[in-house]
Amino acid sequence: MTIRAKKFTPEVLLSAPRRSSAIPNSDGKLALYTVSTYSFESQTKTNEIRVLDLENGPVSALLTTDEKTSEPNWLEDDVLYLKGVDNGVTHIIVSDLNMKTYVAGIVLAPVSNVKLKLLEEGKVAIAVTAQTTPDGTLYNPEIVTKKRSTGLVYDSLMVRNWDRYVSPNRNSIWYGLLERSKPHITESKGRWIMSSLTNALEGTHLESPIPTFGSTDHFDVSSTGIAFVAKDPSLNPATNTKANFYYVPVKSFKSAPKSLPQIVEVEGLEGACTSPIFSPDGRAAAFLQMKQNGYESDKNRVIVIPDISKLSSATEALNVDNGKGLWDRSPHALLWSNSGRILYIQAEEQGRGLLFKLEIPATVLQMTKLPEKVTSSGYISNIYPLADDSDCLLISSSTLVDNSLYTIFDPENPPDVRVVSSNSRQGTSFGLSTDQVSEIYFPGATGAYDVHAWVVKPSSFDHNKKYPLAYVIHGGPQGAWGDQWSTRWNPAVFAEQGYIVVAPNPTGSTGYGQGFCDAIQNSWGGLPYQDIVEGFEFIKSELPYVDTDRAVALGASYGGYMMNWIQGHPLGREFKALVCHDGVFSMTNQQSSDEQYFPNHEFGGPYWEARENWDRWDPARYTENWSTPQLVIHNELDYRLPISEGLAAFNVLQEKGIESRFLTFPDENHWVMKEENSLVWHTVVLNWINHYAGLPPFKEVGQEGFEVQSTPLFKKQRVMSIR
C-alpha cells in the first residue's frame, strides 16, 4: 500500500501500514514480513504476509491476505505460518512462493511465538508457546465448559496482571519435529509433516514466556535442546523479579526430554532474565540478567555459557569487583554472529536504540574489551544475519519520522548501509522530514549533569514565527523518548497541529548510564521535576520560536503522575492546560497495583515500612494548589494503575471548579490500542490542548466522533412557590 498524505494527522498515523521486522532467507535474497492496515472508511483491518526482494527491493510479493494468519518463518525454501481456525484450533500452514499451501500440522489450541531450527536437510525443530493447564495439557478457552458462577478466589498474589485476572493456566513452551516426506508422484518435492507437540515445562511449575510481555525473547531452540528464562517458582511473582536461565537437553524433538530443565545460577545476580540465545552451532549460549531482585530497571548483564554441556561455565562478561561492571549500558537483546565469535548487543544510548558488537575471546574471563558501537542513529527493533554465510545483518528499525525501515548493514564497515525499504520513504509519504527533528541539552537539577531532549517542529516551521509549546513527559519512569516511531504517543502528531514539541529525558531515563537511571529512586517528584523545571526555563530563554505563554504539558503513566505533581507545584501555573493519561493520583493506592515489587523498590520498602517515603511524593497531598485546566484519561482494564486513580483526580478537579474533562475506554488497558478508540483519544486530547493554546480545533463540535455522557448542570430557575 502506498502512503500519500498532505498533512500528518491522527487518521494518517493510525491507518498507515504497520510492518513487522523483516526475516531473511538462508541465502539473503528474500525477506518475510507482515503488514496490517486499518481503514477508517470501511472500519476493517487487512493483514498480509509478503516477501521482499532484498536484491532488487523495494518490490514485494503477496503471499496471503488471510486475516487469521500470522508469524511467517522460513522453512528451508518454503514458508511456514500460523492460521487460527474455528474453536481455538491452530493450523500450521506451509506455503511455497507461488501461494500453494497445505496444512502440515494441527494444534488443538491457540499457539504463538514460532521458532524453527534446521537440524539437517528435511528435518526442522519447531517450538511454539501456549497456555497450559495445571495438569500440563494445552488450554483452549474456546472449548472450556462455562462455569455457573463468575466468582474467583485467591489465596496468594498475583490476582490481576496488566489487563487480566490471573488463572491457574500458565505459559509453556511446546516443541516438535517437522519432517519432509518423500514426494508424491505428482510433486517435485515432499510435504512437511509436523509431529505431535511435547510440553518442555511439564511437571516443573515453571512458566515461560514470563507474563505479560515475554515472547520469543524468552526462549530459544538449538539442535541439542531448548533454553528459556522463567521466574523463580518459589518466590511470589508480585513482589519479586528474580528469574533464571534453564536448559532442557532434547535428544529427539519427537519425544519427551530425558531430564527436567537444568538451572543456571550466576553468583551475585538475583534479578530478572531475558534474551536467551544459542550460538549457531548450539554449543554455546548467552543471556541477560539483572543483579537486584525486585528492580525491573536494573542494568542487564551479559552472561556467556561457553559450553552448554557445562552450565557451570556461565560467566558474566565485562565483570569487575565493584559490582557495576565495565560497561555502563543496559542491553535489551542479543544475537550471535554466524561465526559464533561476536555477540551483537542492542542497547539504548542518548535517546537511540543502537547496535554494539562484543568480541568473544576463547576464555570469557579475558573479556575486558568494551562493546564497540556500530550504529549511531534511529532505533533498532530487530536484527538477523543476512544469510547463513554472510557477515552482514538485516536490520529493522524506525525513527521519529519513519515508521519502518529495512537496511542491510556490514558491522565491519559501518558506513556501508544499504536501505532496502522505507515504509514511508524516510517520512516524506507522511509529509514529514528529518529536518523537523533536533536535540537540545540543558543543565539538570544539580548542575552536575545535562539533560537531553528531542525537539520536533511543524513541517511548515518558520523561524520568524512563534509556536506554542507541547511539553511531553515519558512514562516508566525508567524509560526514554527515543528516535523511534510510536502509534500511541507520536511527537509529530502534536507538531503538525502547530506545536513545538519538546520531549525531555530527565533523571530516571534509560540510555544515559545506570547511575542516571537509578537516581530517581525515592525522588519521583524531586530530581525529575527539577529537571523538567530547568528544561522549561531553558526553552523560555534559549528557544525564541517557542511561545511558553501558550504552553501545554502532557504525560502518561509516570508522565501522568508528573502531570498531577506539576499541577500541585509552581510549574503547573506555567501551563494553559494539562493532560494526564493513566497517571498516579494517590501514592497509597499503588498498593492496588499488580506488581508490588515496583513501588516497594522505588520508595525503599512496602508502605507500612517506608510510609514517609511513599507520602513524600504523593500528588494528592498538594491538591489545594490545583488550578490549571486538566484532561484526565483512565481506562477500565488498567490493572497497573487502577481506574480509581483517574476518577479521584477528576473528582478533585470538578469539586474545585477547575475546567476538566474525563475520558475512559472500558475495553482498553494502560494503553489505547484499538484504532477507533485511538482516534477518539487523539481527538479529545488535541481539541483540549488546542483550545487552551489558541490553535484551531482538530475537529469541530459535532464531528468529533464521541458524545459527552454527563448531564450538564443548569442555572437555578425561578419557580412558583405554593403554600
RALIN-V849691 format. One record per backbone hydrogen bond with DSSP energy under -1.0 kcal/mol. CO is the residue of the C=O (numbers start at 1). NH is the residue of the N-H. E is the energy in kcal/mol with one decimal. If there is no record, write none. Layout:
co	nh	e
CO	NH	E
CO	NH	E
This chain:
co	nh	e
9	13	-2.6
10	14	-2.7
11	15	-1.8
12	16	-1.1
18	36	-2.0
23	32	-2.7
25	28	-1.4
26	388	-2.7
29	54	-2.2
30	25	-2.3
31	52	-3.5
32	23	-2.4
33	50	-2.9
34	20	-2.3
35	48	-2.3
36	18	-2.8
37	46	-2.7
39	43	-1.4
44	39	-2.8
46	37	-2.2
48	35	-2.1
49	63	-3.1
49	64	-1.3
50	33	-1.9
51	61	-3.1
52	31	-1.8
59	53	-2.2
61	51	-2.9
64	49	-2.1
66	69	-1.8
68	84	-2.2
70	82	-2.5
73	80	-3.1
75	78	-2.5
78	75	-2.8
79	95	-2.8
80	73	-2.5
81	93	-2.7
82	70	-1.9
83	91	-3.1
86	89	-1.5
89	85	-3.0
90	107	-3.0
91	83	-1.8
92	104	-3.1
92	105	-1.0
93	81	-2.3
94	102	-1.8
95	79	-2.7
96	99	-1.6
100	96	-1.9
102	94	-2.6
104	194	-2.9
105	92	-3.0
107	90	-3.0
107	109	-1.0
112	129	-3.0
115	127	-2.4
117	125	-2.9
120	123	-2.7
122	180	-2.2
123	119	-2.3
123	120	-1.7
124	178	-3.2
125	117	-2.1
126	176	-2.3
127	115	-2.3
128	174	-3.1
129	112	-2.0
130	172	-1.8
131	139	-2.6
132	170	-2.5
133	136	-2.4
137	133	-3.0
140	143	-1.4
159	166	-2.6
161	163	-2.0
161	164	-1.5
162	639	-2.5
164	161	-2.8
170	132	-2.9
171	208	-1.1
172	130	-2.0
173	200	-2.7
174	128	-2.6
175	198	-2.8
176	126	-2.2
177	195	-2.5
178	124	-2.6
179	193	-2.5
184	187	-2.3
191	181	-3.4
193	179	-2.4
198	175	-2.4
199	202	-1.1
201	204	-1.8
210	214	-1.8
215	218	-1.8
217	275	-1.9
218	229	-2.0
220	227	-2.2
224	250	-2.9
225	222	-2.7
226	248	-3.2
227	220	-2.6
228	246	-3.1
230	244	-2.6
232	235	-1.8
236	239	-1.1
238	597	-2.0
242	232	-2.3
244	230	-1.8
245	264	-2.6
246	228	-2.1
247	262	-3.1
248	226	-2.1
252	255	-1.5
262	247	-2.3
266	269	-2.2
271	243	-2.1
272	290	-2.4
274	288	-2.7
277	286	-2.0
279	282	-2.0
283	308	-3.2
284	279	-2.5
285	305	-3.3
286	277	-2.5
287	303	-3.1
288	274	-2.0
289	301	-2.9
290	271	-2.3
291	270	-2.3
295	298	-1.3
301	289	-1.9
302	317	-3.0
303	287	-2.1
304	315	-2.5
305	285	-1.9
307	310	-2.3
310	313	-2.5
311	314	-1.6
315	304	-2.7
318	326	-2.9
320	323	-1.6
333	346	-2.4
335	344	-3.9
337	340	-1.1
341	360	-2.9
342	337	-2.5
343	358	-2.7
344	335	-1.7
345	356	-2.8
346	332	-2.9
347	354	-2.3
351	483	-2.3
352	349	-2.4
353	380	-2.3
354	347	-2.0
355	374	-2.9
355	375	-1.2
356	345	-3.1
357	372	-2.7
358	343	-2.7
363	366	-2.0
364	367	-2.2
366	368	-1.6
367	318	-1.0
372	357	-2.2
378	353	-1.6
379	398	-1.5
382	396	-2.7
384	394	-3.0
387	390	-1.5
392	386	-2.6
393	409	-2.6
394	384	-1.6
395	407	-2.3
396	381	-2.9
396	382	-1.6
397	405	-2.5
398	379	-2.1
402	399	-2.6
404	423	-2.9
405	397	-2.4
406	420	-2.5
406	421	-1.7
407	395	-3.0
408	418	-2.7
409	393	-3.0
410	413	-1.9
413	416	-2.8
415	417	-1.7
416	410	-1.2
418	408	-2.8
421	406	-3.0
422	425	-1.1
424	429	-2.6
425	428	-1.8
427	430	-1.3
427	432	-2.7
428	431	-1.2
429	5	-1.5
433	436	-1.8
434	437	-1.5
436	457	-2.2
438	455	-2.8
440	453	-2.2
442	451	-3.4
449	444	-3.1
451	442	-2.0
452	505	-2.6
453	440	-2.4
454	503	-2.8
455	438	-2.5
456	501	-2.7
458	461	-1.6
462	465	-2.3
467	547	-3.4
468	500	-2.5
469	552	-2.6
470	502	-2.2
471	554	-2.3
477	479	-2.0
479	510	-1.5
482	484	-2.4
490	493	-1.3
491	495	-2.3
492	496	-2.4
494	497	-1.0
494	499	-1.2
495	498	-1.8
500	470	-2.4
501	456	-2.5
502	472	-2.1
503	454	-2.2
506	509	-2.1
511	350	-2.4
513	517	-1.6
514	518	-2.9
515	519	-1.4
516	508	-1.7
517	520	-1.1
518	521	-2.1
520	523	-2.5
523	526	-1.5
526	530	-2.5
527	531	-2.7
528	532	-2.4
529	533	-2.4
530	534	-2.8
531	535	-2.4
532	536	-2.1
533	537	-2.3
534	538	-2.2
535	539	-2.6
536	540	-2.4
537	541	-1.9
538	542	-3.0
539	543	-1.7
543	546	-2.0
545	467	-2.7
546	548	-1.0
547	550	-1.4
551	576	-3.3
552	471	-2.7
553	579	-1.6
554	473	-2.6
555	581	-2.6
556	559	-2.5
557	561	-2.4
558	562	-2.6
559	563	-1.4
560	564	-1.9
561	565	-2.4
562	566	-3.2
563	567	-2.4
566	569	-1.9
566	572	-1.1
569	572	-2.0
570	573	-1.7
571	574	-1.9
577	553	-1.7
578	631	-2.6
579	555	-1.7
580	633	-2.9
581	557	-2.3
585	620	-1.1
587	590	-1.8
588	591	-1.7
589	592	-2.1
590	593	-1.7
595	598	-1.0
596	600	-1.8
597	601	-1.9
598	602	-2.5
599	603	-2.2
600	605	-2.2
601	604	-1.1
602	522	-2.3
606	609	-1.7
606	610	-2.2
610	614	-2.0
611	615	-2.9
612	616	-1.9
613	617	-1.0
615	618	-1.7
618	621	-1.5
619	622	-1.9
620	623	-1.1
622	625	-1.9
623	626	-1.3
629	578	-2.1
630	661	-1.3
631	580	-3.0
632	663	-2.6
633	582	-3.6
635	638	-1.3
637	639	-1.1
642	645	-2.2
643	647	-2.3
644	648	-2.3
645	649	-1.8
646	650	-2.4
647	651	-2.6
648	652	-2.1
649	653	-2.3
650	654	-2.7
651	655	-2.8
652	656	-2.0
653	658	-2.6
654	657	-1.2
659	630	-1.9
661	632	-3.0
663	634	-2.2
665	636	-1.2
665	668	-1.6
668	637	-2.1
674	678	-3.1
675	679	-2.2
676	680	-1.7
677	681	-2.7
678	682	-2.7
679	683	-2.4
680	684	-2.9
681	685	-2.6
682	686	-2.9
683	687	-2.4
684	688	-1.9
685	689	-2.5
686	690	-2.7
687	691	-1.7
688	692	-1.3
689	693	-2.1
690	695	-2.7
700	703	-2.4
